[in-house]
């Protein structure tokens, strides 16, 4: 059965898995955001009451 012969497809299969496991994660981890997040202190907000019209 010719479809069980690993010669034509096994090299491509192994090369794709090597690409997905080695090269792609390195590219993704190198990504940096253009703006670093600034952690501001939380301001104390006093909630205002809302007068319900149906009360």
PDB file of N, H, CA, C and O in Angstrom:
ATOM      1  N   UNK A   1       0.846  -1.177   0.000  1.00  0.00           N
ATOM      2  CA  UNK A   1       0.000   0.000   0.000  1.00  0.00           C
ATOM      3  C   UNK A   1       0.892   1.242   0.000  1.00  0.00           C
ATOM      4  O   UNK A   1       1.651   1.445   0.947  1.00  0.00           O
ATOM      5  N   UNK A   2       0.820   2.055  -1.014  1.00  0.00           N
ATOM      6  H   UNK A   2       0.203   1.890  -1.784  1.00  0.00           H
ATOM      7  CA  UNK A   2       1.738   3.196  -1.129  1.00  0.00           C
ATOM      8  C   UNK A   2       1.477   4.296  -0.116  1.00  0.00           C
ATOM      9  O   UNK A   2       2.395   5.058   0.187  1.00  0.00           O
ATOM     10  N   UNK A   3       0.271   4.414   0.423  1.00  0.00           N
ATOM     11  H   UNK A   3      -0.474   3.795   0.177  1.00  0.00           H
ATOM     12  CA  UNK A   3       0.005   5.505   1.369  1.00  0.00           C
ATOM     13  C   UNK A   3       0.642   5.254   2.731  1.00  0.00           C
ATOM     14  O   UNK A   3       0.670   6.157   3.567  1.00  0.00           O
ATOM     15  N   UNK A   4       1.151   4.053   2.972  1.00  0.00           N
ATOM     16  H   UNK A   4       1.128   3.319   2.292  1.00  0.00           H
ATOM     17  CA  UNK A   4       1.833   3.769   4.230  1.00  0.00           C
ATOM     18  C   UNK A   4       3.339   3.990   4.135  1.00  0.00           C
ATOM     19  O   UNK A   4       4.043   3.859   5.136  1.00  0.00           O
ATOM     20  N   UNK A   5       3.829   4.315   2.977  1.00  0.00           N
ATOM     21  H   UNK A   5       3.257   4.421   2.164  1.00  0.00           H
ATOM     22  CA  UNK A   5       5.248   4.587   2.797  1.00  0.00           C
ATOM     23  C   UNK A   5       5.565   5.962   3.395  1.00  0.00           C
ATOM     24  O   UNK A   5       5.055   6.969   2.904  1.00  0.00           O
ATOM     25  N   UNK A   6       6.396   6.025   4.446  1.00  0.00           N
ATOM     26  H   UNK A   6       6.810   5.207   4.845  1.00  0.00           H
ATOM     27  CA  UNK A   6       6.648   7.313   5.110  1.00  0.00           C
ATOM     28  C   UNK A   6       7.600   8.245   4.375  1.00  0.00           C
ATOM     29  O   UNK A   6       7.781   9.384   4.803  1.00  0.00           O
ATOM     30  N   UNK A   7       8.202   7.808   3.304  1.00  0.00           N
ATOM     31  H   UNK A   7       8.055   6.883   2.956  1.00  0.00           H
ATOM     32  CA  UNK A   7       9.187   8.652   2.631  1.00  0.00           C
ATOM     33  C   UNK A   7       8.627   9.965   2.112  1.00  0.00           C
ATOM     34  O   UNK A   7       9.256  10.993   2.361  1.00  0.00           O
ATOM     35  N   UNK A   8       7.517  10.019   1.424  1.00  0.00           N
ATOM     36  H   UNK A   8       7.006   9.184   1.222  1.00  0.00           H
ATOM     37  CA  UNK A   8       7.125  11.319   0.857  1.00  0.00           C
ATOM     38  C   UNK A   8       6.575  12.308   1.871  1.00  0.00           C
ATOM     39  O   UNK A   8       6.686  13.509   1.627  1.00  0.00           O
ATOM     40  N   UNK A   9       5.999  11.903   2.972  1.00  0.00           N
ATOM     41  H   UNK A   9       5.909  10.927   3.170  1.00  0.00           H
ATOM     42  CA  UNK A   9       5.298  12.841   3.838  1.00  0.00           C
ATOM     43  C   UNK A   9       5.891  12.974   5.231  1.00  0.00           C
ATOM     44  O   UNK A   9       5.614  13.965   5.907  1.00  0.00           O
ATOM     45  N   UNK A  10       6.694  12.024   5.689  1.00  0.00           N
ATOM     46  H   UNK A  10       6.919  11.219   5.140  1.00  0.00           H
ATOM     47  CA  UNK A  10       7.162  12.078   7.067  1.00  0.00           C
ATOM     48  C   UNK A  10       8.110  13.246   7.319  1.00  0.00           C
ATOM     49  O   UNK A  10       8.068  13.841   8.396  1.00  0.00           O
ATOM     50  N   UNK A  11       8.954  13.586   6.368  1.00  0.00           N
ATOM     51  H   UNK A  11       8.989  13.103   5.494  1.00  0.00           H
ATOM     52  CA  UNK A  11       9.863  14.715   6.544  1.00  0.00           C
ATOM     53  C   UNK A  11       9.080  16.020   6.676  1.00  0.00           C
ATOM     54  O   UNK A  11       9.401  16.851   7.525  1.00  0.00           O
ATOM     55  N   UNK A  12       8.069  16.202   5.851  1.00  0.00           N
ATOM     56  H   UNK A  12       7.808  15.527   5.161  1.00  0.00           H
ATOM     57  CA  UNK A  12       7.253  17.418   5.956  1.00  0.00           C
ATOM     58  C   UNK A  12       6.498  17.457   7.271  1.00  0.00           C
ATOM     59  O   UNK A  12       6.395  18.509   7.902  1.00  0.00           O
ATOM     60  N   UNK A  13       5.974  16.328   7.683  1.00  0.00           N
ATOM     61  H   UNK A  13       6.057  15.473   7.171  1.00  0.00           H
ATOM     62  CA  UNK A  13       5.253  16.244   8.945  1.00  0.00           C
ATOM     63  C   UNK A  13       6.161  16.614  10.123  1.00  0.00           C
ATOM     64  O   UNK A  13       5.770  17.409  10.978  1.00  0.00           O
ATOM     65  N   UNK A  14       7.366  16.044  10.171  1.00  0.00           N
ATOM     66  H   UNK A  14       7.684  15.399   9.476  1.00  0.00           H
ATOM     67  CA  UNK A  14       8.303  16.336  11.252  1.00  0.00           C
ATOM     68  C   UNK A  14       8.772  17.782  11.204  1.00  0.00           C
ATOM     69  O   UNK A  14       8.956  18.405  12.250  1.00  0.00           O
ATOM     70  N   UNK A  15       8.968  18.320  10.016  1.00  0.00           N
ATOM     71  H   UNK A  15       8.819  17.814   9.167  1.00  0.00           H
ATOM     72  CA  UNK A  15       9.413  19.702   9.882  1.00  0.00           C
ATOM     73  C   UNK A  15       8.338  20.672  10.365  1.00  0.00           C
ATOM     74  O   UNK A  15       8.654  21.678  11.000  1.00  0.00           O
ATOM     75  N   UNK A  16       7.097  20.387  10.077  1.00  0.00           N
ATOM     76  H   UNK A  16       6.840  19.570   9.561  1.00  0.00           H
ATOM     77  CA  UNK A  16       6.004  21.261  10.548  1.00  0.00           C
ATOM     78  C   UNK A  16       5.890  21.218  12.073  1.00  0.00           C
ATOM     79  O   UNK A  16       5.712  22.263  12.701  1.00  0.00           O
ATOM     80  N   UNK A  17       5.987  20.052  12.671  1.00  0.00           N
ATOM     81  H   UNK A  17       6.131  19.204  12.162  1.00  0.00           H
ATOM     82  CA  UNK A  17       5.924  19.970  14.134  1.00  0.00           C
ATOM     83  C   UNK A  17       7.113  20.665  14.777  1.00  0.00           C
ATOM     84  O   UNK A  17       6.962  21.316  15.810  1.00  0.00           O
ATOM     85  N   UNK A  18       8.278  20.537  14.187  1.00  0.00           N
ATOM     86  H   UNK A  18       8.401  20.007  13.347  1.00  0.00           H
ATOM     87  CA  UNK A  18       9.450  21.239  14.694  1.00  0.00           C
ATOM     88  C   UNK A  18       9.233  22.753  14.611  1.00  0.00           C
ATOM     89  O   UNK A  18       9.608  23.491  15.522  1.00  0.00           O
ATOM     90  N   UNK A  19       8.634  23.198  13.527  1.00  0.00           N
ATOM     91  H   UNK A  19       8.329  22.598  12.787  1.00  0.00           H
ATOM     92  CA  UNK A  19       8.339  24.620  13.374  1.00  0.00           C
ATOM     93  C   UNK A  19       7.363  25.087  14.440  1.00  0.00           C
ATOM     94  O   UNK A  19       7.577  26.130  15.058  1.00  0.00           O
ATOM     95  N   UNK A  20       6.303  24.336  14.665  1.00  0.00           N
ATOM     96  H   UNK A  20       6.129  23.489  14.163  1.00  0.00           H
ATOM     97  CA  UNK A  20       5.294  24.737  15.639  1.00  0.00           C
ATOM     98  C   UNK A  20       5.811  24.707  17.071  1.00  0.00           C
ATOM     99  O   UNK A  20       5.381  25.514  17.895  1.00  0.00           O
ATOM    100  N   UNK A  21       6.718  23.800  17.381  1.00  0.00           N
ATOM    101  H   UNK A  21       7.068  23.145  16.712  1.00  0.00           H
ATOM    102  CA  UNK A  21       7.195  23.674  18.756  1.00  0.00           C
ATOM    103  C   UNK A  21       8.415  24.525  19.072  1.00  0.00           C
ATOM    104  O   UNK A  21       8.674  24.800  20.244  1.00  0.00           O
ATOM    105  N   UNK A  22       9.160  24.944  18.081  1.00  0.00           N
ATOM    106  H   UNK A  22       8.950  24.720  17.130  1.00  0.00           H
ATOM    107  CA  UNK A  22      10.397  25.697  18.340  1.00  0.00           C
ATOM    108  C   UNK A  22      10.302  27.131  17.826  1.00  0.00           C
ATOM    109  O   UNK A  22      10.469  28.070  18.605  1.00  0.00           O
ATOM    110  N   UNK A  23      10.047  27.314  16.577  1.00  0.00           N
ATOM    111  H   UNK A  23       9.912  26.551  15.944  1.00  0.00           H
ATOM    112  CA  UNK A  23      10.152  28.637  15.972  1.00  0.00           C
ATOM    113  C   UNK A  23       8.974  29.536  16.307  1.00  0.00           C
ATOM    114  O   UNK A  23       9.172  30.705  16.641  1.00  0.00           O
ATOM    115  N   UNK A  24       7.762  29.026  16.227  1.00  0.00           N
ATOM    116  H   UNK A  24       7.601  28.077  15.955  1.00  0.00           H
ATOM    117  CA  UNK A  24       6.580  29.854  16.483  1.00  0.00           C
ATOM    118  C   UNK A  24       6.540  30.348  17.928  1.00  0.00           C
ATOM    119  O   UNK A  24       6.291  31.538  18.125  1.00  0.00           O
ATOM    120  N   UNK A  25       6.768  29.518  18.960  1.00  0.00           N
ATOM    121  H   UNK A  25       6.971  28.552  18.801  1.00  0.00           H
ATOM    122  CA  UNK A  25       6.761  30.075  20.322  1.00  0.00           C
ATOM    123  C   UNK A  25       7.824  31.143  20.548  1.00  0.00           C
ATOM    124  O   UNK A  25       7.591  32.095  21.293  1.00  0.00           O
ATOM    125  N   UNK A  26       8.973  31.003  19.923  1.00  0.00           N
ATOM    126  H   UNK A  26       9.162  30.230  19.318  1.00  0.00           H
ATOM    127  CA  UNK A  26      10.003  32.026  20.076  1.00  0.00           C
ATOM    128  C   UNK A  26       9.542  33.349  19.472  1.00  0.00           C
ATOM    129  O   UNK A  26       9.798  34.412  20.038  1.00  0.00           O
ATOM    130  N   UNK A  27       8.872  33.292  18.340  1.00  0.00           N
ATOM    131  H   UNK A  27       8.665  32.429  17.880  1.00  0.00           H
ATOM    132  CA  UNK A  27       8.370  34.510  17.720  1.00  0.00           C
ATOM    133  C   UNK A  27       7.252  35.143  18.561  1.00  0.00           C
ATOM    134  O   UNK A  27       7.176  36.366  18.679  1.00  0.00           O
ATOM    135  N   UNK A  28       6.400  34.317  19.132  1.00  0.00           N
ATOM    136  H   UNK A  28       6.461  33.324  19.036  1.00  0.00           H
ATOM    137  CA  UNK A  28       5.290  34.837  19.929  1.00  0.00           C
ATOM    138  C   UNK A  28       5.808  35.445  21.226  1.00  0.00           C
ATOM    139  O   UNK A  28       5.310  36.486  21.655  1.00  0.00           O
ATOM    140  N   UNK A  29       6.792  34.822  21.857  1.00  0.00           N
ATOM    141  H   UNK A  29       7.197  33.977  21.508  1.00  0.00           H
ATOM    142  CA  UNK A  29       7.326  35.340  23.112  1.00  0.00           C
ATOM    143  C   UNK A  29       8.140  36.610  22.915  1.00  0.00           C
ATOM    144  O   UNK A  29       8.315  37.375  23.863  1.00  0.00           O
ATOM    145  N   UNK A  30       8.638  36.853  21.715  1.00  0.00           N
ATOM    146  H   UNK A  30       8.496  36.232  20.944  1.00  0.00           H
ATOM    147  CA  UNK A  30       9.383  38.080  21.446  1.00  0.00           C
ATOM    148  C   UNK A  30       8.474  39.288  21.267  1.00  0.00           C
ATOM    149  O   UNK A  30       8.951  40.422  21.251  1.00  0.00           O
ATOM    150  N   UNK A  31       7.171  39.060  21.131  1.00  0.00           N
ATOM    151  H   UNK A  31       6.783  38.139  21.144  1.00  0.00           H
ATOM    152  CA  UNK A  31       6.230  40.158  20.923  1.00  0.00           C
ATOM    153  C   UNK A  31       6.147  41.018  22.172  1.00  0.00           C
ATOM    154  O   UNK A  31       5.979  40.508  23.279  1.00  0.00           O
ATOM    155  N   UNK A  32       6.265  42.313  21.988  1.00  0.00           N
ATOM    156  H   UNK A  32       6.401  42.727  21.088  1.00  0.00           H
ATOM    157  CA  UNK A  32       6.136  43.239  23.108  1.00  0.00           C
ATOM    158  C   UNK A  32       5.048  44.253  22.785  1.00  0.00           C
ATOM    159  O   UNK A  32       4.834  44.601  21.624  1.00  0.00           O
ATOM    160  N   UNK A  33       4.382  44.709  23.795  1.00  0.00           N
ATOM    161  H   UNK A  33       4.556  44.426  24.738  1.00  0.00           H
ATOM    162  CA  UNK A  33       3.354  45.717  23.614  1.00  0.00           C
ATOM    163  C   UNK A  33       4.012  47.087  23.438  1.00  0.00           C
ATOM    164  O   UNK A  33       5.022  47.368  24.083  1.00  0.00           O
ATOM    165  N   UNK A  34       3.466  47.924  22.592  1.00  0.00           N
ATOM    166  H   UNK A  34       2.646  47.695  22.068  1.00  0.00           H
ATOM    167  CA  UNK A  34       4.079  49.238  22.385  1.00  0.00           C
ATOM    168  C   UNK A  34       3.954  50.156  23.600  1.00  0.00           C
ATOM    169  O   UNK A  34       4.813  51.011  23.817  1.00  0.00           O
ATOM    170  N   UNK A  35       2.911  49.991  24.382  1.00  0.00           N
ATOM    171  H   UNK A  35       2.213  49.297  24.205  1.00  0.00           H
ATOM    172  CA  UNK A  35       2.717  50.829  25.560  1.00  0.00           C
ATOM    173  C   UNK A  35       2.671  49.938  26.797  1.00  0.00           C
ATOM    174  O   UNK A  35       1.830  49.045  26.898  1.00  0.00           O
ATOM    175  N   UNK A  36       3.563  50.181  27.717  1.00  0.00           N
ATOM    176  H   UNK A  36       4.247  50.906  27.635  1.00  0.00           H
ATOM    177  CA  UNK A  36       3.559  49.420  28.955  1.00  0.00           C
ATOM    178  C   UNK A  36       2.380  49.859  29.814  1.00  0.00           C
ATOM    179  O   UNK A  36       2.074  51.050  29.864  1.00  0.00           O
ATOM    180  N   UNK A  37       1.717  48.936  30.483  1.00  0.00           N
ATOM    181  H   UNK A  37       1.966  47.968  30.442  1.00  0.00           H
ATOM    182  CA  UNK A  37       0.584  49.345  31.317  1.00  0.00           C
ATOM    183  C   UNK A  37       1.059  50.118  32.544  1.00  0.00           C
ATOM    184  O   UNK A  37       2.036  49.736  33.189  1.00  0.00           O
ATOM    185  N   UNK A  38       0.373  51.187  32.855  1.00  0.00           N
ATOM    186  H   UNK A  38      -0.421  51.498  32.331  1.00  0.00           H
ATOM    187  CA  UNK A  38       0.699  51.998  34.018  1.00  0.00           C
ATOM    188  C   UNK A  38      -0.308  51.670  35.114  1.00  0.00           C
ATOM    189  O   UNK A  38      -1.513  51.846  34.938  1.00  0.00           O
ATOM    190  N   UNK A  39       0.194  51.198  36.227  1.00  0.00           N
ATOM    191  H   UNK A  39       1.173  51.054  36.370  1.00  0.00           H
ATOM    192  CA  UNK A  39      -0.661  50.844  37.338  1.00  0.00           C
ATOM    193  C   UNK A  39      -0.861  52.072  38.223  1.00  0.00           C
ATOM    194  O   UNK A  39       0.036  52.471  38.965  1.00  0.00           O
ATOM    195  N   UNK A  40      -2.027  52.651  38.133  1.00  0.00           N
ATOM    196  H   UNK A  40      -2.756  52.328  37.530  1.00  0.00           H
ATOM    197  CA  UNK A  40      -2.339  53.837  38.910  1.00  0.00           C
ATOM    198  C   UNK A  40      -3.019  53.422  40.211  1.00  0.00           C
ATOM    199  O   UNK A  40      -3.729  52.417  40.246  1.00  0.00           O
ATOM    200  N   UNK A  41      -2.808  54.184  41.273  1.00  0.00           N
ATOM    201  H   UNK A  41      -2.232  55.001  41.245  1.00  0.00           H
ATOM    202  CA  UNK A  41      -3.492  53.849  42.515  1.00  0.00           C
ATOM    203  C   UNK A  41      -5.000  54.024  42.356  1.00  0.00           C
ATOM    204  O   UNK A  41      -5.463  54.939  41.674  1.00  0.00           O
ATOM    205  N   UNK A  42      -5.740  53.156  42.981  1.00  0.00           N
ATOM    206  H   UNK A  42      -5.364  52.413  43.535  1.00  0.00           H
ATOM    207  CA  UNK A  42      -7.190  53.216  42.874  1.00  0.00           C
ATOM    208  C   UNK A  42      -7.712  54.407  43.669  1.00  0.00           C
ATOM    209  O   UNK A  42      -7.409  54.557  44.853  1.00  0.00           O
ATOM    210  N   UNK A  43      -8.481  55.232  43.021  1.00  0.00           N
ATOM    211  H   UNK A  43      -8.727  55.109  42.059  1.00  0.00           H
ATOM    212  CA  UNK A  43      -9.060  56.396  43.689  1.00  0.00           C
ATOM    213  C   UNK A  43     -10.309  55.950  44.441  1.00  0.00           C
ATOM    214  O   UNK A  43     -11.071  55.109  43.962  1.00  0.00           O
ATOM    215  N   UNK A  44     -10.507  56.523  45.623  1.00  0.00           N
ATOM    216  H   UNK A  44      -9.888  57.206  46.012  1.00  0.00           H
ATOM    217  CA  UNK A  44     -11.687  56.158  46.393  1.00  0.00           C
ATOM    218  C   UNK A  44     -12.891  56.898  45.819  1.00  0.00           C
ATOM    219  O   UNK A  44     -12.953  58.128  45.840  1.00  0.00           O
ATOM    220  N   UNK A  45     -13.822  56.141  45.319  1.00  0.00           N
ATOM    221  H   UNK A  45     -13.772  55.143  45.302  1.00  0.00           H
ATOM    222  CA  UNK A  45     -15.011  56.708  44.692  1.00  0.00           C
ATOM    223  C   UNK A  45     -16.185  56.466  45.627  1.00  0.00           C
ATOM    224  O   UNK A  45     -16.437  55.338  46.050  1.00  0.00           O
ATOM    225  N   UNK A  46     -16.896  57.538  45.944  1.00  0.00           N
ATOM    226  H   UNK A  46     -16.690  58.454  45.601  1.00  0.00           H
ATOM    227  CA  UNK A  46     -18.080  57.380  46.782  1.00  0.00           C
ATOM    228  C   UNK A  46     -19.291  57.246  45.871  1.00  0.00           C
ATOM    229  O   UNK A  46     -19.539  58.112  45.032  1.00  0.00           O
ATOM    230  N   UNK A  47     -20.032  56.187  46.029  1.00  0.00           N
ATOM    231  H   UNK A  47     -19.831  55.483  46.711  1.00  0.00           H
ATOM    232  CA  UNK A  47     -21.183  55.998  45.148  1.00  0.00           C
ATOM    233  C   UNK A  47     -22.298  56.977  45.490  1.00  0.00           C
ATOM    234  O   UNK A  47     -22.547  57.270  46.660  1.00  0.00           O
ATOM    235  N   UNK A  48     -22.946  57.465  44.486  1.00  0.00           N
ATOM    236  H   UNK A  48     -22.745  57.227  43.536  1.00  0.00           H
ATOM    237  CA  UNK A  48     -24.075  58.371  44.686  1.00  0.00           C
ATOM    238  C   UNK A  48     -25.365  57.574  44.577  1.00  0.00           C
ATOM    239  O   UNK A  48     -25.454  56.614  43.811  1.00  0.00           O
ATOM    240  N   UNK A  49     -26.356  57.981  45.347  1.00  0.00           N
ATOM    241  H   UNK A  49     -26.284  58.760  45.969  1.00  0.00           H
ATOM    242  CA  UNK A  49     -27.627  57.277  45.306  1.00  0.00           C
ATOM    243  C   UNK A  49     -28.424  57.734  44.101  1.00  0.00           C
ATOM    244  O   UNK A  49     -28.291  58.863  43.628  1.00  0.00           O
ATOM    245  N   UNK A  50     -29.242  56.839  43.627  1.00  0.00           N
ATOM    246  H   UNK A  50     -29.350  55.922  44.011  1.00  0.00           H
ATOM    247  CA  UNK A  50     -30.032  57.137  42.461  1.00  0.00           C
ATOM    248  C   UNK A  50     -31.496  57.115  42.873  1.00  0.00           C
ATOM    249  O   UNK A  50     -31.978  56.125  43.424  1.00  0.00           O
ATOM    250  N   UNK A  51     -32.174  58.166  42.615  1.00  0.00           N
ATOM    251  H   UNK A  51     -31.782  58.970  42.168  1.00  0.00           H
ATOM    252  CA  UNK A  51     -33.579  58.214  42.986  1.00  0.00           C
ATOM    253  C   UNK A  51     -34.396  57.535  41.897  1.00  0.00           C
ATOM    254  O   UNK A  51     -34.409  57.955  40.740  1.00  0.00           O
ATOM    255  N   UNK A  52     -35.072  56.476  42.305  1.00  0.00           N
ATOM    256  H   UNK A  52     -35.062  56.134  43.245  1.00  0.00           H
ATOM    257  CA  UNK A  52     -35.870  55.698  41.362  1.00  0.00           C
ATOM    258  C   UNK A  52     -37.213  56.395  41.167  1.00  0.00           C
ATOM    259  O   UNK A  52     -37.864  56.744  42.152  1.00  0.00           O
ATOM    260  N   UNK A  53     -37.635  56.602  39.956  1.00  0.00           N
ATOM    261  H   UNK A  53     -37.107  56.318  39.155  1.00  0.00           H
ATOM    262  CA  UNK A  53     -38.883  57.331  39.712  1.00  0.00           C
ATOM    263  C   UNK A  53     -40.141  56.554  40.145  1.00  0.00           C
ATOM    264  O   UNK A  53     -41.188  57.173  40.336  1.00  0.00           O
ATOM    265  N   UNK A  54     -40.076  55.253  40.301  1.00  0.00           N
ATOM    266  H   UNK A  54     -39.226  54.750  40.146  1.00  0.00           H
ATOM    267  CA  UNK A  54     -41.284  54.492  40.642  1.00  0.00           C
ATOM    268  C   UNK A  54     -41.400  54.234  42.139  1.00  0.00           C
ATOM    269  O   UNK A  54     -42.270  53.470  42.556  1.00  0.00           O
ATOM    270  N   UNK A  55     -40.560  54.841  42.950  1.00  0.00           N
ATOM    271  H   UNK A  55     -39.853  55.462  42.612  1.00  0.00           H
ATOM    272  CA  UNK A  55     -40.704  54.702  44.413  1.00  0.00           C
ATOM    273  C   UNK A  55     -41.642  55.725  44.962  1.00  0.00           C
ATOM    274  O   UNK A  55     -41.882  55.758  46.169  1.00  0.00           O
TER     275      UNK A  55
END
